Amino acid sequence: MPQSPAADNTEGYLPLAEDDPATEHPADCWRVLIVDDDEDVHRATELVLHDVVIEGRPLCFLHAYTAAEALGILSADPTISTILLDVVMETPDAGLRLVRRLREDLGRNELRIILRTGQPGYAPEIETVRNFEINDYCTKAEMTSIRLFTSLTTAIRSYRLIVDLQRERDELQRVNTALEEMHAAEKAQAEKLLAAEQALRVAHETTEQCVVQRTRELSQVVGELESFNRMVSHDLRGPLSGIAGMSGLIQTELERGDIERVRGWLSMMETHTLRLTRLVDDLLDLARSAKGELARSTQPMGRVLTEALELLALSAPPEQLSAVSAQGLPDLPIDAGLMRQVFVNLIGNALKFTRSAAAPRIEVRAEAQAGQWLFSVTDNGVGFNAQRTDELFMPFGRLHGSQFEGSGIGLTIVRRIVERHGGRVWAENRPEGGARFCFTLPGAA
């Protein structure tokens, strides 16, 4: 390998040092790495530059004798500012390969590189400086103490400027990031405020709607409670008082031994008891119609009607049921059990109020109207007083008094079931006689 200049070089060239300089480095110094496989070059370089001060800071030297060793030092120490690099070491282009690793793999673009070689033919000056971003290039023969000082000073000043620029760039990036985050936070806050205002406006509107709805529901509940109080005082207390009175009469007749009269009183007591049982059953149906989740599934409404007629057949004679006709019933997503109760109550009422008709007719129809289905149950019975239509769906409302049996709860149950399905129900008094009860259910045709 080429050696350092001899000790008797002419004045102005690097002299060879006999002993190693001190290895302790001050805390604030420019860290310079000497990479050369010639020990004399290390000693001579450090000896010439040991008292040099650049930009108010002294120099401190690190040493590597191969490119591999230098790569390890540079990978571990990001504070090294400059390397004085030999080209020919363990291989003819070891120094150039090290430069490529530093620039491309480690990304050490701020590092200043002064390339020195004793064999300039191995590294063409122009190509090397252009391709590897070399800050200075010279042969060891021309590297005088003044040239070395000048090159190192230029390299360190360049390093300081690059580091300052990177620091300022990083600070600007940090400030820019902070500003972007602040802007994003302000934007997010503005969006939250806008969303909160919209939510508050919707909440006010919803609250007003809820107040109106709740007021309507409370009025309905109050009306139902008033009807319930009247029912308790009349429909329940009356039969219960009658049963209590008949119990005393039966006891008296038993003491007299009049068995026939006892049988008569017992028959009357059974009638009152059955009436109370039906009333309790109606109250349970009313409670069930307003509670629990709907068990919706798509069902043929025709089959639901058939099941309702089968239930009515348990108490109505066949000739009455033969008056019922139906057509156009669709398949809809419903709670089949509750909807069956709607048909039972509506058709049951129609059977009751057409009992005295010469030719009873009860028609069940369905037709599609604007995204929903309109159902109707029409009869030719006695009809009702049109001025009291609003009372029909109130609990225990009985427009015909005691002329027809019933608790007055059936139509209330119908209304609750239909409304829970998202529909509505109403009644029409037909001019030609009879009544028409209508209800709607959601569902496309």
C-alpha positions as CSV (number, residue, x, y, z in Angstrom):
1,M,0.0,0.0,0.0
2,P,1.3,3.6,-0.5
3,Q,2.9,5.1,2.6
4,S,2.8,8.6,4.0
5,P,5.4,11.2,2.9
6,A,8.9,10.6,4.5
7,A,9.9,12.4,7.6
8,D,12.4,14.6,5.7
9,N,9.7,16.1,3.4
10,T,10.2,19.7,2.4
11,E,8.8,22.4,4.5
12,G,5.0,22.9,4.2
13,Y,4.2,19.2,3.9
14,L,2.8,17.0,6.6
15,P,5.5,15.8,9.0
16,L,5.2,12.4,10.6
17,A,4.4,12.3,14.3
18,E,6.5,10.0,16.6
19,D,3.9,9.6,19.3
20,D,0.0,9.4,19.5
21,P,-1.6,12.6,20.5
22,A,-3.9,12.7,23.6
23,T,-7.1,10.8,23.1
24,E,-9.4,12.7,25.5
25,H,-11.8,14.9,23.5
26,P,-13.5,18.1,24.8
27,A,-17.3,18.0,25.0
28,D,-17.7,20.8,22.4
29,C,-15.5,20.0,19.4
30,W,-15.7,19.2,15.8
31,R,-15.5,15.4,15.5
32,V,-13.3,14.3,12.5
33,L,-12.8,10.7,11.4
34,I,-9.5,9.8,9.8
35,V,-9.9,6.7,7.6
36,D,-6.6,5.4,6.3
37,D,-4.7,2.1,6.4
38,D,-1.4,3.9,7.0
39,E,-0.7,4.6,10.7
40,D,1.7,7.3,9.8
41,V,-1.0,9.3,8.0
42,H,-3.2,9.2,11.2
43,R,-0.3,10.4,13.4
44,A,0.8,13.1,11.0
45,T,-2.7,14.4,10.4
46,E,-3.6,14.7,14.1
47,L,-0.2,16.2,14.9
48,V,-0.5,19.0,12.3
49,L,-4.2,19.8,13.3
50,H,-4.1,19.2,17.0
51,D,-4.3,22.9,18.0
52,V,-6.5,24.1,15.1
53,V,-9.7,25.9,16.1
54,I,-12.5,26.3,13.6
55,E,-15.6,28.5,14.2
56,G,-14.5,28.8,17.8
57,R,-14.4,25.0,18.5
58,P,-11.3,22.7,18.6
59,L,-11.0,19.4,16.6
60,C,-11.2,15.9,18.1
61,F,-10.2,12.9,16.0
62,L,-11.5,9.4,15.7
63,H,-9.5,6.7,13.7
64,A,-10.5,3.8,11.4
65,Y,-8.0,1.7,9.4
66,T,-10.5,0.0,7.0
67,A,-13.7,1.0,5.3
68,A,-15.7,-1.6,7.3
69,E,-14.4,-0.2,10.6
70,A,-15.2,3.3,9.4
71,L,-18.8,2.3,8.5
72,G,-19.3,0.9,12.0
73,I,-18.1,4.1,13.7
74,L,-20.2,6.3,11.4
75,S,-23.3,4.1,11.9
76,A,-23.0,4.5,15.7
77,D,-22.0,8.2,15.9
78,P,-24.2,10.8,14.1
79,T,-22.2,13.7,15.4
80,I,-19.1,13.2,13.2
81,S,-18.9,16.2,10.9
82,T,-16.0,15.3,8.5
83,I,-14.1,12.3,7.3
84,L,-10.6,12.4,5.8
85,L,-10.9,9.3,3.6
86,D,-8.3,7.2,1.8
87,V,-9.4,5.6,-1.4
88,V,-7.3,2.5,-1.6
89,M,-7.4,0.4,1.6
90,E,-8.5,-3.3,1.9
91,T,-9.6,-3.0,-1.8
92,P,-8.6,-0.5,-4.5
93,D,-12.0,1.2,-4.3
94,A,-12.8,0.6,-0.6
95,G,-13.1,4.3,0.0
96,L,-15.5,4.9,-2.9
97,R,-17.7,2.0,-1.8
98,L,-17.8,3.5,1.7
99,V,-18.9,6.8,0.3
100,R,-21.8,5.1,-1.6
101,R,-22.9,3.3,1.6
102,L,-22.8,6.6,3.6
103,R,-24.9,8.5,1.0
104,E,-27.3,5.9,-0.2
105,D,-27.8,3.5,2.7
106,L,-27.2,5.6,5.8
107,G,-28.5,8.8,4.3
108,R,-25.6,10.8,5.8
109,N,-25.9,13.7,3.4
110,E,-24.7,16.3,5.9
111,L,-21.4,14.5,6.4
112,R,-18.5,16.2,4.7
113,I,-16.0,14.0,2.9
114,I,-12.4,15.0,1.9
115,L,-11.0,12.2,-0.3
116,R,-7.3,11.6,-0.1
117,T,-5.4,9.1,-2.2
118,G,-1.8,8.2,-2.8
119,Q,-2.7,6.7,-6.2
120,P,-4.9,9.1,-8.1
121,G,-5.3,6.8,-11.1
122,Y,-7.7,4.6,-9.1
123,A,-10.2,7.4,-8.7
124,P,-10.8,9.9,-11.6
125,E,-11.3,13.3,-9.9
126,I,-14.2,14.7,-11.9
127,E,-16.3,11.5,-12.0
128,T,-15.7,10.9,-8.3
129,V,-16.6,14.4,-7.1
130,R,-19.7,14.4,-9.4
131,N,-21.1,10.9,-8.6
132,F,-20.4,10.6,-4.9
133,E,-20.8,14.2,-3.6
134,I,-17.2,14.6,-2.5
135,N,-16.5,17.9,-0.9
136,D,-12.8,17.9,-1.7
137,Y,-10.4,15.6,-3.6
138,C,-6.6,15.6,-3.6
139,T,-3.6,13.4,-3.6
140,K,-1.6,12.9,-0.5
141,A,1.5,14.3,-2.2
142,E,-0.3,17.7,-2.5
143,M,-1.9,17.7,0.9
144,T,0.2,20.4,2.6
145,S,-0.7,21.6,6.1
146,I,-2.2,24.7,4.6
147,R,-4.2,22.8,2.1
148,L,-5.4,20.4,4.7
149,F,-6.4,23.3,7.1
150,T,-8.2,25.1,4.3
151,S,-10.1,22.0,3.1
152,L,-11.1,21.0,6.6
153,T,-12.2,24.6,7.5
154,T,-14.4,24.7,4.4
155,A,-15.8,21.3,5.0
156,I,-16.7,22.0,8.7
157,R,-18.3,25.4,7.8
158,S,-20.3,23.6,5.2
159,Y,-21.3,21.0,7.7
160,R,-22.4,23.6,10.2
161,L,-24.5,25.4,7.6
162,I,-26.2,22.2,6.5
163,V,-26.9,21.1,10.1
164,D,-28.3,24.6,10.9
165,L,-30.5,24.4,7.8
166,Q,-31.7,21.0,8.7
167,R,-32.4,22.1,12.3
168,E,-34.3,25.1,10.9
169,R,-36.1,22.9,8.4
170,D,-37.1,20.5,11.2
171,E,-38.2,23.4,13.3
172,L,-40.3,24.8,10.5
173,Q,-41.7,21.3,9.9
174,R,-42.6,21.0,13.5
175,V,-44.2,24.4,13.5
176,N,-46.0,23.6,10.3
177,T,-47.2,20.3,11.8
178,A,-48.4,22.1,14.9
179,L,-50.2,24.7,12.8
180,E,-51.8,22.0,10.7
181,E,-52.9,20.1,13.9
182,M,-54.2,23.4,15.4
183,H,-56.1,24.1,12.1
184,A,-57.5,20.5,12.1
185,A,-58.4,20.9,15.8
186,E,-60.2,24.2,15.1
187,K,-61.9,22.7,12.1
188,A,-63.0,19.7,14.1
189,Q,-64.2,22.0,16.9
190,A,-66.1,24.1,14.5
191,E,-67.7,20.9,13.0
192,K,-68.5,19.7,16.5
193,L,-70.1,23.1,17.3
194,L,-72.1,23.0,14.1
195,A,-73.2,19.4,14.8
196,A,-74.1,20.3,18.3
197,E,-76.2,23.2,17.1
198,Q,-77.9,21.0,14.6
199,A,-78.4,18.3,17.2
200,L,-79.8,20.9,19.6
201,R,-82.2,22.2,17.0
202,V,-83.3,18.7,16.2
203,A,-83.6,18.0,19.9
204,H,-85.8,21.0,20.3
205,E,-88.0,20.0,17.4
206,T,-88.1,16.4,18.6
207,T,-88.9,17.5,22.2
208,E,-91.8,19.6,20.9
209,Q,-93.0,16.7,18.9
210,C,-92.6,14.4,21.9
211,V,-94.5,16.8,24.1
212,V,-97.3,16.9,21.7
213,Q,-97.3,13.1,21.3
214,R,-97.0,12.6,25.1
215,T,-99.8,15.1,25.7
216,R,-102.0,13.2,23.3
217,E,-101.1,9.9,24.8
218,L,-101.7,11.2,28.4
219,S,-105.0,12.5,27.3
220,Q,-105.8,9.1,25.9
221,V,-104.7,7.4,29.1
222,V,-106.7,9.8,31.2
223,G,-109.8,9.1,29.1
224,E,-109.1,5.3,29.4
225,L,-108.7,5.6,33.1
226,E,-112.0,7.5,33.4
227,S,-113.7,4.8,31.3
228,F,-112.0,2.1,33.5
229,N,-113.3,3.7,36.7
230,R,-116.8,3.8,35.2
231,M,-116.5,0.1,34.2
232,V,-115.3,-0.9,37.6
233,S,-118.2,0.8,39.3
234,H,-120.7,-0.6,36.9
235,D,-119.6,-3.7,35.0
236,L,-117.6,-5.2,37.8
237,R,-119.2,-4.0,41.0
238,G,-122.7,-4.7,39.8
239,P,-122.2,-8.4,39.0
240,L,-120.1,-8.9,42.1
241,S,-122.8,-7.3,44.2
242,G,-125.4,-9.5,42.5
243,I,-123.3,-12.6,43.1
244,A,-123.0,-11.7,46.8
245,G,-126.7,-11.1,47.0
246,M,-127.6,-14.4,45.3
247,S,-125.3,-16.3,47.6
248,G,-127.4,-15.1,50.5
249,L,-130.6,-16.1,48.7
250,I,-129.2,-19.5,47.9
251,Q,-128.3,-20.0,51.5
252,T,-131.9,-19.1,52.5
253,E,-133.5,-21.4,49.9
254,L,-131.3,-24.3,51.0
255,E,-132.4,-23.9,54.6
256,R,-136.0,-24.0,53.3
257,G,-135.2,-27.0,51.1
258,D,-136.5,-25.4,47.9
259,I,-134.0,-27.0,45.5
260,E,-135.7,-25.6,42.3
261,R,-135.3,-22.0,43.4
262,V,-131.6,-22.8,44.3
263,R,-131.1,-24.1,40.8
264,G,-132.5,-20.9,39.4
265,W,-130.3,-18.7,41.6
266,L,-127.2,-20.8,40.7
267,S,-128.0,-20.4,37.0
268,M,-128.1,-16.7,37.4
269,M,-124.9,-16.7,39.4
270,E,-123.2,-18.7,36.6
271,T,-124.3,-16.1,34.0
272,H,-122.8,-13.3,36.1
273,T,-119.7,-15.3,36.7
274,L,-119.2,-16.0,32.9
275,R,-119.7,-12.3,32.2
276,L,-117.0,-11.4,34.7
277,T,-114.7,-14.1,33.2
278,R,-115.1,-12.7,29.7
279,L,-114.5,-9.2,31.1
280,V,-111.3,-10.3,32.8
281,D,-110.2,-12.1,29.6
282,D,-110.8,-8.9,27.6
283,L,-108.7,-6.9,30.1
284,L,-105.9,-9.4,29.7
285,D,-106.1,-9.1,25.9
286,L,-106.0,-5.3,26.2
287,A,-102.8,-5.5,28.4
288,R,-101.1,-7.9,26.0
289,S,-101.9,-5.8,23.0
290,A,-99.8,-2.9,24.4
291,K,-96.8,-4.8,25.7
292,G,-93.9,-6.8,24.5
293,E,-92.0,-6.9,21.2
294,L,-93.8,-7.6,18.0
295,A,-92.9,-11.0,16.6
296,R,-92.9,-9.9,13.0
297,S,-92.6,-12.2,10.0
298,T,-94.1,-12.2,6.5
299,Q,-97.4,-14.0,6.7
300,P,-100.4,-14.5,4.3
301,M,-103.2,-12.3,5.7
302,G,-105.6,-14.8,4.2
303,R,-104.4,-17.5,6.5
304,V,-104.5,-15.2,9.5
305,L,-108.1,-14.4,8.7
306,T,-108.9,-18.2,8.4
307,E,-107.4,-18.8,11.8
308,A,-109.6,-16.0,13.2
309,L,-112.7,-17.5,11.7
310,E,-111.8,-20.9,13.3
311,L,-111.6,-19.2,16.7
312,L,-115.0,-17.5,16.1
313,A,-116.5,-20.8,15.1
314,L,-116.2,-22.0,18.7
315,S,-119.0,-19.6,19.7
316,A,-120.7,-18.6,16.5
317,P,-123.0,-20.9,14.5
318,P,-121.9,-21.9,11.0
319,E,-124.7,-20.1,9.2
320,Q,-123.4,-16.8,10.7
321,L,-119.8,-17.4,9.6
322,S,-121.0,-18.2,6.1
323,A,-121.9,-14.5,5.7
324,V,-118.1,-13.7,5.8
325,S,-116.3,-13.2,2.5
326,A,-112.8,-12.0,1.7
327,Q,-110.6,-11.2,-1.3
328,G,-107.3,-9.5,-2.2
329,L,-105.5,-10.2,1.1
330,P,-101.7,-9.8,0.7
331,D,-98.6,-11.2,2.5
332,L,-97.3,-8.7,5.0
333,P,-94.7,-8.5,7.8
334,I,-96.9,-8.7,10.9
335,D,-97.2,-10.3,14.3
336,A,-99.6,-13.0,13.3
337,G,-101.0,-13.6,16.8
338,L,-101.9,-10.0,17.4
339,M,-103.3,-9.5,13.8
340,R,-105.4,-12.6,14.3
341,Q,-107.0,-10.8,17.3
342,V,-107.8,-7.8,15.1
343,F,-109.8,-9.9,12.8
344,V,-111.5,-11.8,15.7
345,N,-112.6,-8.5,17.2
346,L,-113.7,-6.8,14.0
347,I,-115.5,-9.8,12.5
348,G,-116.9,-10.7,16.0
349,N,-118.5,-7.2,16.2
350,A,-119.9,-7.5,12.7
351,L,-121.4,-10.9,13.5
352,K,-123.0,-9.5,16.7
353,F,-124.5,-6.4,15.0
354,T,-125.8,-8.3,11.9
355,R,-127.5,-11.0,14.0
356,S,-131.0,-9.5,13.2
357,A,-130.3,-8.8,9.5
358,A,-132.5,-10.7,7.0
359,A,-129.4,-11.5,4.8
360,P,-126.2,-10.8,6.8
361,R,-123.2,-9.7,4.7
362,I,-119.7,-9.2,6.1
363,E,-116.9,-8.4,3.5
364,V,-113.2,-8.3,4.2
365,R,-111.1,-6.5,1.6
366,A,-107.6,-5.1,1.1
367,E,-106.2,-2.7,-1.5
368,A,-102.8,-1.1,-2.1
369,Q,-102.6,2.6,-1.5
370,A,-99.4,4.7,-1.8
371,G,-97.0,2.3,-0.2
372,Q,-99.4,0.8,2.3
373,W,-102.4,-1.5,2.5
374,L,-105.9,-0.5,3.3
375,F,-108.0,-3.2,5.0
376,S,-111.8,-2.9,5.6
377,V,-114.4,-5.0,7.3
378,T,-117.9,-4.0,6.1
379,D,-121.3,-5.2,7.4
380,N,-124.9,-4.5,6.8
381,G,-125.8,-4.5,10.5
382,V,-127.4,-1.9,12.8
383,G,-124.6,0.7,12.3
384,F,-123.8,3.3,15.0
385,N,-124.4,7.0,15.8
386,A,-122.0,8.9,13.6
387,Q,-121.8,11.8,16.1
388,R,-120.3,9.4,18.7
389,T,-117.6,7.9,16.3
390,D,-114.8,9.1,18.6
391,E,-116.1,7.0,21.5
392,L,-115.9,3.7,19.5
393,F,-112.2,3.1,20.2
394,M,-112.3,4.2,23.9
395,P,-112.1,1.4,26.4
396,F,-115.4,0.3,27.8
397,G,-117.2,2.5,25.3
398,R,-120.6,0.8,24.4
399,L,-122.6,2.9,22.0
400,H,-125.5,0.5,22.1
401,G,-125.7,0.1,25.9
402,S,-126.8,-3.3,27.2
403,Q,-128.7,-4.1,24.0
404,F,-125.7,-6.1,22.8
405,E,-123.4,-8.1,24.9
406,G,-119.7,-7.1,25.3
407,S,-117.2,-5.2,27.5
408,G,-116.4,-2.4,25.1
409,I,-112.8,-3.3,25.0
410,G,-112.5,-5.1,21.6
411,L,-112.1,-2.0,19.4
412,T,-109.6,-0.5,21.9
413,I,-107.5,-3.6,21.4
414,V,-107.8,-3.3,17.6
415,R,-106.6,0.3,17.7
416,R,-103.5,-0.6,19.9
417,I,-102.5,-3.5,17.7
418,V,-102.8,-1.6,14.5
419,E,-100.9,1.4,15.8
420,R,-98.1,-0.8,17.1
421,H,-97.8,-2.1,13.5
422,G,-97.4,1.4,12.2
423,G,-100.9,1.9,10.9
424,R,-104.1,3.6,11.9
425,V,-107.8,2.6,12.4
426,W,-111.1,4.4,11.9
427,A,-114.8,3.7,11.5
428,E,-117.4,4.9,9.0
429,N,-121.2,4.7,9.3
430,R,-122.7,3.7,6.0
431,P,-125.7,5.7,4.8
432,E,-127.3,2.6,3.4
433,G,-127.0,0.9,6.8
434,G,-124.3,-1.0,8.6
435,A,-120.7,0.0,9.4
436,R,-117.3,-0.1,7.8
437,F,-114.2,-0.4,9.9
438,C,-110.9,0.4,8.2
439,F,-107.2,0.1,9.2
440,T,-103.9,0.5,7.4
441,L,-100.7,-1.5,7.5
442,P,-97.3,-0.5,6.0
443,G,-96.1,-2.6,3.0
444,A,-95.5,-2.2,-0.7
445,A,-97.8,-3.8,-3.2
